[in-house]
């Protein structure tokens, strides 16, 4: 794609990167075939190619974002299925992230929307605040039908029926391995996950220790920054990301780390991009070092000797989170691990399509999200599984809200198969 940025514009590193991305696009349209919003809405401007044209026009002209551009960029899930499909290697993620930052800087949203986005940015990344908000949502849920805005109703509906107690395993500490130490790893405990489902980190710690890992919960870590990053709130996202970088880099220098383990794939995609995010900042070297050892939990488990389990009478439908299969290009590891542990694994039709969770997307775009959720649940239920497994808390909450089939994290099943407790979701059947 030909671009016409001026030499002055190209002095901006963000414009420079977007120019590189735009120039790789050849207008082929392969991306439209796997774009969930294009599949649902059928509008060219709600496809990656259409959004690329809008972004290009906005950035080249250096004009403030307009309502039309904002509408179609907001509708993007950032599922990154287009990046998997693209034969030219267009790095759409960096382009749309820049567009969102530019929109945040140049477009004044309606008051209610500004307040809503501010509230989400001040609650979701903080487990204590989020836990209180969930309690409030539980109280307000019976009255959700009275709320005029579907986004507010979606927020009340997101709250789980049971809010788990705080897990002290998420506190800064070091867990010794069981037996000889094979690896020393830091576990990212996350933010929303610590309020919504504490079983995931608990199961991850047990499993890693059982397989010979010393597990570090680093002092000072927190939210990865993804939630605010995808809202275009760069200052906030970089502030939280910087705290993680400093926390993990201290561990890398002091006791050494073989990996930073991430069991929420949406976070993993962002942490692996820290090197790019901080490329022009004082923390560039530290961010790059952190990104280079950041791994999804399935990547780490593939390096360890997961014992081969006996065949179990349980059929698992595996849901491939977009941030894992498209963002990190990890497609087979979770399924391979589940099969090795003895489970029968199946995948739904159109497994490349998003479930509609996508960070705060299900809260900000509930209608489109709801259509994608219904489609995903239908394809999963068609496999008639005993349980649904996924590697991302957002997907688990989204799918779990639409089916009575238990939904668990992949590590919960692997922990159970290797000596851990039966996943709570299965015990509540």
C-alpha positions as CSV (number, residue, x, y, z in Angstrom):
1,X,0.0,0.0,0.0
2,X,1.4,3.4,-1.0
3,X,1.6,6.0,1.8
4,X,2.1,9.7,1.8
5,X,3.4,10.6,5.2
6,X,5.6,13.7,5.3
7,X,9.2,13.6,6.6
8,X,8.1,15.6,9.6
9,X,5.3,13.0,10.4
10,X,7.8,10.2,10.1
11,X,9.9,11.7,12.9
12,X,7.2,10.3,15.2
13,X,8.1,6.7,16.1
14,X,4.5,5.7,16.2
15,X,3.8,7.1,12.7
16,X,7.0,5.5,11.5
17,X,5.8,2.1,12.7
18,X,2.3,2.5,11.3
19,X,3.8,3.5,8.0
20,X,5.8,0.3,7.9
21,X,2.7,-1.7,8.7
22,X,0.6,0.1,6.1
23,X,3.1,-0.5,3.4
24,X,3.0,-4.2,3.8
25,X,-0.7,-4.4,3.1
26,X,-1.6,-5.3,-0.5
27,X,-5.4,-4.9,-0.3
28,X,-5.9,-8.7,-1.0
29,X,-8.9,-9.0,1.4
30,X,-7.9,-12.4,2.8
31,X,-8.4,-10.9,6.2
32,X,-12.1,-10.4,5.6
33,X,-12.7,-14.2,5.5
34,X,-11.7,-14.7,9.2
35,X,-12.8,-11.4,10.7
36,X,-15.6,-12.0,13.3
37,X,-17.1,-8.5,13.0
38,X,-17.2,-8.7,9.2
39,X,-18.8,-12.1,9.5
40,X,-21.5,-10.7,11.8
41,X,-22.0,-7.2,10.3
42,X,-21.0,-7.7,6.6
43,X,-19.7,-4.1,6.4
44,X,-16.3,-3.6,4.7
45,X,-15.5,-0.9,7.2
46,X,-15.9,-3.5,9.9
47,X,-13.2,-5.7,8.3
48,X,-9.4,-5.3,8.9
49,X,-9.0,-4.0,5.3
50,X,-11.7,-1.4,5.8
51,X,-10.3,-0.3,9.2
52,X,-6.8,0.0,7.6
53,X,-8.1,2.4,5.1
54,X,-9.8,4.5,7.8
55,X,-6.6,4.5,9.9
56,X,-4.4,5.4,7.0
57,X,-6.6,8.3,6.0
58,X,-6.8,9.6,9.6
59,X,-3.1,9.4,10.3
60,X,-1.9,10.7,6.9
61,X,-4.0,13.8,7.1
62,X,-3.1,14.3,10.7
63,X,-6.8,15.2,11.5
64,X,-8.6,14.5,14.7
65,X,-10.5,11.2,14.7
66,X,-14.1,11.5,13.5
67,X,-17.2,9.6,14.7
68,X,-17.2,7.2,11.7
69,X,-13.6,6.2,12.2
70,X,-14.1,5.8,16.0
71,X,-17.2,3.6,15.5
72,X,-15.5,1.1,13.3
73,X,-12.2,1.0,15.3
74,X,-14.2,0.5,18.5
75,X,-16.0,-2.5,16.9
76,X,-12.6,-4.2,16.3
77,X,-12.1,-7.1,18.8
78,X,-8.3,-7.1,18.4
79,X,-8.7,-10.9,18.1
80,X,-5.9,-10.8,15.5
81,X,-7.3,-13.5,13.3
82,X,-6.5,-11.3,10.4
83,X,-2.8,-11.5,11.3
84,X,-2.9,-15.3,11.2
85,X,-4.6,-15.2,7.8
86,X,-2.6,-12.4,6.2
87,X,-0.2,-13.7,3.5
88,X,1.8,-10.4,3.6
89,X,2.5,-10.3,7.3
90,X,0.6,-7.1,8.1
91,X,1.2,-6.4,11.8
92,X,-2.4,-5.2,12.4
93,X,-2.0,-5.2,16.2
94,X,0.6,-2.4,16.2
95,X,-1.5,-0.4,13.7
96,X,-4.8,-0.6,15.6
97,X,-3.1,0.0,18.9
98,X,-1.6,3.2,17.5
99,X,-5.0,4.2,16.1
100,X,-6.7,3.7,19.5
101,X,-4.0,5.9,21.2
102,X,-4.5,8.6,18.5
103,X,-8.3,8.4,19.0
104,X,-7.9,8.8,22.7
105,X,-5.8,11.9,22.1
106,X,-7.9,13.6,19.4
107,X,-11.5,12.6,19.8
108,X,-13.9,13.7,22.6
109,X,-16.4,10.9,23.3
110,X,-19.9,11.6,24.6
111,X,-19.9,12.2,28.4
112,X,-21.5,8.9,29.4
113,X,-19.0,6.9,27.3
114,X,-16.0,8.8,28.8
115,X,-17.3,8.1,32.3
116,X,-17.9,4.5,31.5
117,X,-14.4,4.0,30.1
118,X,-12.8,5.9,33.0
119,X,-14.7,3.7,35.5
120,X,-13.5,0.5,33.8
121,X,-9.9,1.7,33.7
122,X,-10.0,2.5,37.4
123,X,-11.6,-0.8,38.5
124,X,-10.8,-3.8,36.4
125,X,-7.0,-3.6,36.7
126,X,-7.2,-3.5,40.5
127,X,-8.3,-6.8,42.1
128,X,-9.5,-5.2,45.4
129,X,-11.6,-2.6,43.6
130,X,-12.9,-5.2,41.1
131,X,-13.9,-7.5,43.9
132,X,-16.0,-4.7,45.5
133,X,-17.5,-3.9,42.1
134,X,-18.5,-7.5,41.6
135,X,-20.3,-7.6,45.0
136,X,-22.2,-4.5,43.9
137,X,-23.1,-6.1,40.6
138,X,-24.5,-9.1,42.4
139,X,-26.7,-6.9,44.4
140,X,-27.8,-4.9,41.4
141,X,-28.3,-7.9,39.0
142,X,-32.0,-8.4,39.8
143,X,-32.7,-4.9,38.7
144,X,-30.7,-5.0,35.4
145,X,-33.8,-5.0,33.3
146,X,-34.5,-1.4,34.5
147,X,-31.2,-0.1,33.1
148,X,-31.6,1.7,29.8
149,X,-28.1,1.2,28.5
150,X,-27.1,-2.4,27.4
151,X,-23.5,-1.8,28.5
152,X,-24.6,-1.3,32.1
153,X,-26.7,-4.4,31.9
154,X,-23.7,-6.3,30.5
155,X,-21.6,-5.2,33.5
156,X,-24.2,-6.5,36.0
157,X,-24.5,-9.8,34.1
158,X,-20.7,-10.3,34.1
159,X,-20.6,-10.9,37.9
160,X,-20.2,-14.6,38.8
161,X,-22.7,-16.2,41.1
162,X,-20.0,-16.9,43.6
163,X,-17.0,-14.6,44.2
164,X,-14.1,-16.6,45.5
165,X,-12.2,-15.6,48.7
166,X,-8.9,-13.9,48.3
167,X,-6.1,-16.5,47.7
168,X,-3.0,-15.9,49.7
169,X,-1.0,-17.7,47.0
170,X,-1.2,-14.5,45.1
171,X,0.9,-12.6,47.7
172,X,4.6,-12.0,47.0
173,X,6.5,-15.2,48.0
174,X,8.5,-18.1,46.7
175,X,7.2,-21.6,46.4
176,X,9.8,-24.4,46.5
177,X,9.7,-27.1,43.9
178,X,8.7,-30.7,44.8
179,X,11.9,-32.7,44.2
180,X,14.9,-31.5,42.2
181,X,14.6,-28.0,40.7
182,X,14.3,-27.9,37.0
183,X,13.4,-24.3,36.4
184,X,12.9,-21.0,38.4
185,X,9.9,-19.1,37.1
186,X,7.9,-16.1,38.0
187,X,4.1,-16.4,37.8
188,X,2.1,-13.4,36.7
189,X,-0.9,-13.4,39.0
190,X,-2.8,-10.9,36.9
191,X,-5.6,-8.6,38.0
192,X,-9.2,-9.5,37.0
193,X,-8.4,-13.2,37.4
194,X,-7.5,-12.7,41.0
195,X,-11.0,-11.5,41.6
196,X,-13.0,-13.7,39.3
197,X,-11.3,-17.1,39.7
198,X,-8.5,-17.8,42.2
199,X,-8.5,-21.5,41.4
200,X,-6.4,-20.9,38.2
201,X,-3.3,-19.4,39.9
202,X,-3.6,-22.0,42.7
203,X,-3.7,-24.9,40.2
204,X,-0.8,-23.4,38.2
205,X,1.4,-23.1,41.2
206,X,0.6,-26.7,42.3
207,X,1.3,-28.1,38.8
208,X,4.5,-26.2,38.2
209,X,5.9,-27.2,41.7
210,X,4.9,-30.8,41.0
211,X,6.9,-30.7,37.8
212,X,10.0,-29.3,39.4
213,X,9.6,-25.5,39.2
214,X,10.5,-23.0,41.9
215,X,7.7,-20.5,41.5
216,X,8.2,-16.8,42.4
217,X,5.4,-14.3,43.0
218,X,7.3,-11.1,42.4
219,X,6.9,-8.1,44.7
220,X,5.3,-5.2,42.9
221,X,3.8,-7.0,39.9
222,X,0.2,-6.3,38.9
223,X,-2.0,-5.7,35.8
224,X,-0.2,-6.2,32.5
225,X,-1.7,-3.0,31.1
226,X,-3.7,-4.7,28.3
227,X,-7.1,-3.4,29.4
228,X,-6.0,0.3,29.3
229,X,-3.7,-0.3,26.4
230,X,-6.6,-1.4,24.2
231,X,-8.5,1.7,25.3
232,X,-5.8,3.9,24.0
233,X,-4.8,5.0,27.5
234,X,-1.1,4.7,26.9
235,X,0.1,6.6,29.9
236,X,-1.9,4.3,32.3
237,X,-1.0,1.1,30.5
238,X,2.7,1.9,30.4
239,X,2.7,2.8,34.1
240,X,1.3,-0.6,35.1
241,X,3.5,-2.4,32.6
242,X,6.6,-0.6,33.9
243,X,5.9,-1.9,37.4
244,X,5.8,-5.4,36.1
245,X,9.0,-4.9,34.1
246,X,10.9,-3.6,37.2
247,X,9.5,-6.4,39.4
248,X,10.5,-9.2,37.1
249,X,13.8,-7.7,36.1
250,X,14.8,-7.5,39.8
251,X,14.1,-11.3,40.0
252,X,16.1,-11.9,36.8
253,X,19.1,-10.1,38.3
254,X,18.8,-11.5,41.8
255,X,17.8,-15.2,41.6
256,X,17.6,-15.5,37.9
257,X,14.5,-16.6,35.9
258,X,14.0,-19.2,33.2
259,X,10.6,-17.9,32.3
260,X,7.8,-15.5,33.2
261,X,4.7,-17.8,33.2
262,X,1.4,-16.3,32.1
263,X,-1.8,-18.3,32.4
264,X,-4.1,-15.6,30.9
265,X,-3.4,-15.5,27.2
266,X,-4.7,-11.9,26.8
267,X,-2.0,-10.8,29.2
268,X,0.6,-12.9,27.5
269,X,0.1,-11.3,24.2
270,X,0.7,-7.9,25.8
271,X,3.7,-8.9,27.9
272,X,5.4,-10.4,24.9
273,X,5.0,-7.1,23.2
274,X,6.6,-5.0,26.0
275,X,9.8,-4.8,24.0
276,X,8.0,-3.0,21.3
277,X,5.8,-0.9,23.6
278,X,8.9,0.4,25.5
279,X,11.3,0.5,22.5
280,X,11.9,4.3,22.7
281,X,11.7,4.6,26.5
282,X,14.4,4.4,29.3
283,X,13.1,0.9,30.2
284,X,13.7,-0.5,26.7
285,X,16.5,-2.9,27.6
286,X,14.6,-4.3,30.6
287,X,11.3,-4.5,28.7
288,X,13.0,-6.5,25.9
289,X,14.6,-8.9,28.4
290,X,11.3,-9.5,30.1
291,X,9.5,-10.1,26.7
292,X,12.1,-12.6,25.7
293,X,11.4,-14.9,28.6
294,X,7.6,-14.4,28.8
295,X,5.8,-17.6,28.1
296,X,2.2,-18.9,28.1
297,X,1.9,-21.7,30.7
298,X,1.4,-24.2,28.0
299,X,4.8,-23.3,26.5
300,X,6.5,-23.9,29.9
301,X,4.7,-27.2,30.5
302,X,5.9,-28.5,27.1
303,X,9.4,-28.0,28.3
304,X,8.7,-30.0,31.5
305,X,8.1,-33.7,31.8
306,X,4.4,-33.9,32.2
307,X,3.6,-37.5,33.1
308,X,1.5,-39.5,30.6
309,X,-1.9,-40.1,32.2
310,X,-4.2,-43.0,31.9
311,X,-7.2,-42.6,29.5
312,X,-9.9,-40.7,31.3
313,X,-13.6,-41.0,30.7
314,X,-13.9,-37.3,30.0
315,X,-14.5,-35.5,26.7
316,X,-12.9,-32.0,26.6
317,X,-14.0,-29.3,24.1
318,X,-11.0,-27.1,23.8
319,X,-11.7,-23.4,23.1
320,X,-8.7,-21.7,21.5
321,X,-8.5,-18.1,22.9
322,X,-7.7,-15.6,20.1
323,X,-4.9,-14.1,22.1
324,X,-3.3,-17.5,22.3
325,X,-3.9,-18.9,18.7
326,X,-3.6,-15.6,16.9
327,X,-1.8,-13.2,19.2
328,X,0.9,-15.7,20.3
329,X,0.5,-18.3,17.5
330,X,0.2,-21.1,20.1
331,X,-2.2,-23.6,18.5
332,X,-1.4,-27.2,19.5
333,X,0.3,-27.1,22.9
334,X,-2.8,-27.0,25.1
335,X,-4.4,-29.8,23.2
336,X,-1.2,-31.9,23.2
337,X,-0.9,-31.5,26.9
338,X,-4.5,-32.4,27.6
339,X,-4.2,-35.5,25.4
340,X,-1.0,-36.5,27.1
341,X,-2.8,-36.2,30.5
342,X,-5.4,-38.7,29.2
343,X,-8.3,-36.6,28.1
344,X,-10.2,-37.0,24.9
345,X,-10.0,-33.6,23.1
346,X,-12.2,-32.1,20.5
347,X,-12.4,-28.6,18.9
348,X,-15.6,-26.8,17.7
349,X,-16.3,-25.7,14.2
350,X,-14.8,-22.3,13.2
351,X,-12.4,-22.5,16.2
352,X,-10.5,-19.5,14.7
353,X,-13.5,-17.2,15.4
354,X,-13.6,-15.1,18.6
355,X,-16.1,-15.8,21.4
356,X,-16.7,-12.0,21.8
357,X,-15.0,-11.5,25.2
358,X,-11.9,-9.6,24.0
359,X,-11.0,-7.7,27.2
360,X,-13.7,-5.1,27.8
361,X,-15.3,-5.6,24.4
362,X,-18.2,-7.7,25.9
363,X,-18.9,-4.7,28.2
364,X,-18.5,-1.9,25.6
365,X,-20.0,-3.7,22.5
366,X,-22.6,-6.1,24.1
367,X,-24.7,-6.7,21.0
368,X,-21.9,-7.8,18.7
369,X,-20.3,-9.7,21.6
370,X,-23.6,-11.5,22.3
371,X,-23.9,-12.7,18.7
372,X,-20.4,-14.0,18.8
373,X,-20.9,-15.7,22.1
374,X,-24.1,-17.5,20.9
375,X,-22.2,-18.7,17.9
376,X,-19.3,-20.0,19.9
377,X,-21.4,-21.7,22.6
378,X,-23.5,-23.4,19.9
379,X,-20.4,-24.9,18.2
380,X,-18.9,-26.0,21.5
381,X,-22.2,-27.6,22.7
382,X,-22.5,-29.4,19.3
383,X,-19.5,-31.5,20.3
384,X,-21.4,-32.7,23.4
385,X,-18.4,-32.4,25.8
386,X,-18.3,-33.1,29.5
387,X,-16.2,-30.0,30.0
388,X,-15.0,-27.0,28.1
389,X,-11.3,-25.9,28.6
390,X,-9.8,-22.6,27.7
391,X,-6.6,-20.6,28.5
392,X,-8.0,-17.2,29.1
393,X,-10.2,-16.0,32.0
394,X,-12.2,-13.6,29.7
395,X,-13.2,-16.4,27.4
396,X,-14.1,-18.6,30.4
397,X,-16.4,-16.0,31.8
398,X,-18.0,-15.2,28.3
399,X,-18.6,-18.9,27.4
400,X,-19.6,-19.9,30.9
401,X,-22.4,-17.3,30.9
402,X,-24.0,-19.0,27.9
403,X,-23.8,-22.7,28.7
404,X,-24.4,-25.1,31.5
405,X,-21.4,-27.2,30.6
406,X,-18.6,-26.6,33.1
407,X,-15.9,-24.3,31.9
408,X,-12.4,-24.6,33.4
409,X,-8.9,-23.5,32.6
410,X,-6.6,-26.0,30.9
411,X,-4.2,-26.0,33.9
412,X,-7.0,-27.0,36.2
413,X,-7.5,-30.2,34.3
414,X,-3.7,-30.9,34.0
415,X,-3.3,-30.3,37.8
416,X,-6.2,-32.7,38.5
417,X,-4.8,-35.3,36.2
418,X,-1.4,-35.2,37.9
419,X,-2.5,-35.4,41.5
420,X,-4.3,-32.1,42.2
421,X,-7.9,-31.6,43.4
422,X,-10.9,-32.0,41.1
423,X,-11.7,-28.6,39.5
424,X,-14.3,-26.7,41.5
425,X,-16.4,-26.2,38.3
426,X,-16.8,-29.9,37.9
427,X,-17.7,-30.4,41.5
428,X,-20.5,-27.9,41.1
429,X,-22.2,-29.8,38.2
